[in-house]
Amino acid sequence: GKTTSQAQLRLFGKKEADVRVTLFRDHHAWCPYCQKIWIFLEEKKIPYKVRKVTMFCYGEKEDWYRKICPSGMLPAVELDGDIITESDDILHALEATFGPLYKNMDDDEVYACRVLERQLFSAWCRWLCYPARNEK
């Protein structure tokens, strides 16, 4: 499929049998943690499947997803049959399997950006998912 938030399969010229990654992400492509995994997969041209899951601020997680990932965390990735959650852990696993994107996740410059990214993404998620807290 094409590079859109609606794509459910990205092959980059390879066969579906070559897919080793399934990305579990939000329906609306709003989750910044999901987006950073999505961008990594796209930039590295790693064939992957997508399964969409409801973000908790929009309702209950699907039962099928709770069976795969009891915590309900997003994003999650199934890599060679193993479920991995927490976006940085996912990126570390993808790097270990497919190599780094430009610089390694543990590079000092990258790490500084990851700290800032975590602060920005956390603030955004609090704003989106806990609007009553923002009315002060």
Disulfide bonds with the S-S distance in Angstrom:
none
